Amino acid sequence: MKRHLKAKPNFKHTAQKRHGERSKAETAGAFNADFWNEEYETQEHFALSHEPSEDLKKFVRYIDRNHGGMPRGWTVLDAGCGNGRNILWLAEEKGSYGVGYDSSKIAIAQATKKQKELFPSSTKPKIVFSVSPLESAIPLPDTSCDLV
């Protein structure tokens, strides 16, 4: 038995914002950034690691074992990079380059500082870290990264 809608849904309807109001996405993004900024400063809720993820290390070992290894110089995108622990490990271990985005300015500052410690003589950073809300589009061309 088919059911019919009495009225067609109106997908074009959007709520109008009043001057100075934030959209739900803007509010969520602000909460996200504020929460993670505080968390990277205080570590009140999570024990944030500075070591690379074990899953990433397993993945790289798998690529090395079964596919001839991860080529040096791959371009990596780390969306939600936090303190940069994973993308910096790839830069150090595999010679990769890339971009790390996170909504937390505190996390990005930590990632940038760690990169300077790891590559002190580098004139051009291997990884470009940027504070960016992850709700928005990533400003990179399609297929510009080898690993996401």
C-alpha positions as CSV (number, residue, x, y, z in Angstrom):
1,M,0.0,0.0,0.0
2,K,1.5,3.3,-1.0
3,R,1.2,6.3,1.2
4,H,0.9,9.8,-0.2
5,L,2.0,12.9,1.5
6,K,-0.8,15.4,1.9
7,A,1.6,18.3,1.3
8,K,4.9,18.4,-0.5
9,P,7.8,19.1,1.8
10,N,9.3,22.6,1.3
11,F,13.1,22.0,1.1
12,K,13.7,25.6,0.0
13,H,12.5,27.1,3.3
14,T,15.3,28.4,5.5
15,A,14.9,30.4,8.7
16,Q,15.9,34.0,8.4
17,K,18.7,35.1,10.7
18,R,18.2,38.3,12.6
19,H,21.1,40.8,12.6
20,G,23.8,39.5,14.9
21,E,22.5,36.0,15.3
22,R,24.6,33.0,14.5
23,S,23.4,30.1,12.4
24,K,23.3,26.6,14.0
25,A,26.5,25.7,12.1
26,E,28.2,28.9,13.3
27,T,27.1,28.3,16.9
28,A,28.3,24.6,16.7
29,G,31.6,25.8,15.2
30,A,32.2,28.4,18.0
31,F,31.4,25.8,20.6
32,N,33.7,23.3,19.0
33,A,36.6,25.8,18.8
34,D,36.0,27.1,22.4
35,F,35.8,23.6,23.8
36,W,39.0,22.3,22.1
37,N,40.9,25.5,22.8
38,E,40.2,25.0,26.5
39,E,40.9,21.3,26.3
40,Y,44.3,21.8,24.7
41,E,45.2,24.2,27.4
42,T,43.9,22.3,30.4
43,Q,43.3,18.6,29.3
44,E,40.4,18.6,31.7
45,H,38.4,15.9,29.9
46,F,40.9,14.0,27.7
47,A,44.4,12.8,28.0
48,L,45.6,14.3,24.7
49,S,48.5,12.5,23.3
50,H,51.6,13.9,21.5
51,E,52.4,10.4,20.1
52,P,51.2,9.3,16.7
53,S,48.1,7.1,16.6
54,E,48.8,3.4,16.7
55,D,46.2,2.9,13.9
56,L,48.2,5.3,11.7
57,K,51.4,3.4,12.4
58,K,49.7,0.1,11.6
59,F,48.3,1.5,8.4
60,V,51.8,2.7,7.3
61,R,53.3,-0.7,8.2
62,Y,50.6,-2.4,6.1
63,I,51.4,-0.1,3.1
64,D,55.1,-0.8,3.6
65,R,54.6,-4.6,3.8
66,N,51.9,-5.1,1.1
67,H,52.2,-2.2,-1.3
68,G,55.9,-1.5,-1.6
69,G,55.9,1.3,1.0
70,M,54.5,4.8,1.2
71,P,56.5,7.0,-1.2
72,R,58.5,9.8,0.3
73,G,57.1,13.2,-0.3
74,W,53.5,12.3,-0.4
75,T,51.1,15.2,0.3
76,V,48.9,14.6,3.3
77,L,45.7,16.3,4.5
78,D,44.9,16.0,8.2
79,A,41.5,17.5,8.9
80,G,41.1,17.9,12.6
81,C,44.9,17.6,13.1
82,G,44.9,18.8,16.7
83,N,48.4,19.2,17.9
84,G,49.8,17.7,14.7
85,R,50.9,14.5,16.2
86,N,50.0,12.3,13.2
87,I,50.9,14.5,10.3
88,L,54.2,15.5,11.9
89,W,55.1,11.8,12.4
90,L,54.4,11.2,8.7
91,A,56.7,14.2,7.8
92,E,59.4,12.9,10.1
93,E,59.2,9.1,9.2
94,K,58.1,9.3,5.6
95,G,59.2,12.7,4.4
96,S,55.7,13.8,3.6
97,Y,54.4,17.3,3.2
98,G,50.9,18.5,3.8
99,V,48.2,20.6,5.4
100,G,46.8,20.3,8.9
101,Y,43.5,22.0,9.7
102,D,41.9,22.3,13.2
103,S,39.3,24.6,14.8
104,S,41.5,25.1,17.9
105,K,44.0,27.9,17.7
106,I,45.7,26.4,20.8
107,A,46.2,23.1,19.1
108,I,47.5,24.7,15.9
109,A,50.0,26.7,18.0
110,Q,51.2,23.5,19.6
111,A,51.5,21.8,16.2
112,T,53.5,24.8,14.8
113,K,55.8,24.8,17.8
114,K,56.4,21.0,17.5
115,Q,57.2,21.4,13.8
116,K,59.9,24.0,14.6
117,E,61.4,21.6,17.1
118,L,61.4,18.7,14.7
119,F,62.7,20.6,11.7
120,P,64.7,23.6,13.1
121,S,66.8,24.2,10.0
122,S,63.9,24.0,7.6
123,T,63.3,27.4,5.8
124,K,60.0,26.2,4.4
125,P,57.6,24.3,6.7
126,K,56.8,20.7,5.6
127,I,53.3,21.1,7.0
128,V,51.1,24.2,6.7
129,F,48.9,24.4,9.8
130,S,45.8,26.5,9.7
131,V,43.0,27.3,12.1
132,S,39.8,26.5,10.2
133,P,36.3,25.4,11.2
134,L,35.9,21.9,9.8
135,E,32.2,22.7,9.0
136,S,33.4,24.8,6.0
137,A,34.8,23.7,2.7
138,I,38.5,22.8,2.7
139,P,40.3,25.2,0.3
140,L,42.3,22.6,-1.6
141,P,41.8,21.4,-5.2
142,D,40.3,18.0,-5.7
143,T,42.9,15.2,-5.8
144,S,45.7,17.5,-4.5
145,C,46.5,15.2,-1.6
146,D,47.8,11.6,-1.7
147,L,46.5,10.7,1.7
148,V,43.6,12.1,3.8
